[in-house]
Amino acid sequence: MSWPPPLPPGPTRPPVVPARRPNALAVASLCCSVASCVGVVTWVLGIIFGHIALSQIKRDPTQTGRGLALAGVIIGWAFGALLLVGMVLLVTVD
């Protein structure tokens, strides 16, 4: 008595790739920096959160949001520079 040939293996599943998630501090950095547009002095927090987020994103490749963090840092430094220029002009202009 002969047995039937074995069945071919079923379809293989693709490997599980961990989900990429945005860094929460990158989002907070952008929000704090943009909030400075409406008069809230949160540009300092935007700079701090942005730098922390950039370092976390560099260490953990599953996190996204580098552009958000970079935008938060750039906008924060821009508001800081505008504030400094405004203060210098306010002091020097009679």
C-alpha positions in Angstrom: 0.0 0.0 0.0 1.4 3.3 -1.0 0.8 6.6 0.8 -0.1 9.7 -1.2 2.7 12.3 -1.7 2.9 15.0 1.0 1.2 18.3 0.5 3.3 21.2 -0.5 3.8 23.8 2.3 1.2 26.5 2.6 1.9 30.1 1.8 4.4 31.7 4.2 3.5 34.9 6.1 5.6 38.0 5.6 7.8 38.8 8.6 6.2 41.0 11.2 7.6 44.5 11.1 7.2 46.6 14.2 4.9 49.6 13.6 6.6 52.9 13.1 5.2 55.5 15.5 5.7 59.2 15.7 7.7 60.5 18.6 5.4 62.4 21.1 8.1 64.9 21.9 8.5 65.8 18.3 4.7 66.6 18.1 5.0 68.6 21.3 8.0 70.5 20.0 6.1 71.6 16.9 3.0 72.5 18.8 4.9 74.5 21.4 6.9 76.4 18.7 3.8 77.2 16.6 1.9 78.3 19.8 4.4 81.1 20.0 2.8 82.7 17.0 -0.3 83.6 19.1 1.7 85.2 21.9 2.4 82.3 24.2 6.0 82.1 25.2 6.5 78.4 24.6 9.3 78.6 22.0 11.8 77.6 24.7 9.9 74.3 25.3 9.7 73.8 21.6 13.5 73.9 21.3 14.0 71.6 24.3 11.4 69.1 23.2 12.8 69.1 19.7 16.3 68.4 20.7 15.3 65.6 23.0 13.0 64.1 20.3 15.8 64.2 17.7 18.1 62.3 20.0 15.4 59.7 20.8 14.6 59.3 17.1 18.3 58.8 16.3 18.5 56.0 18.9 15.3 54.2 18.1 14.7 53.5 14.4 11.1 52.5 14.9 10.1 56.1 15.8 9.2 58.7 13.2 8.8 62.4 13.4 12.3 63.7 12.6 10.8 66.4 10.4 8.3 67.5 13.1 11.1 67.8 15.7 13.4 69.6 13.3 10.6 72.1 12.4 9.9 72.6 16.1 13.5 73.4 16.7 13.9 75.7 13.7 10.6 77.6 14.5 11.6 77.9 18.2 15.0 79.3 17.4 13.4 81.7 14.9 11.0 83.1 17.5 13.9 83.4 20.0 15.9 85.4 17.4 12.9 87.6 16.6 12.3 88.2 20.3 16.0 89.1 20.8 16.0 91.5 17.8 12.7 93.0 19.0 14.2 93.6 22.5 17.3 95.2 21.0 15.3 97.5 18.8 13.0 98.4 21.7 16.0 99.4 23.9 18.0 101.2 21.2 15.2 103.2 19.5 14.3 106.3 21.5 
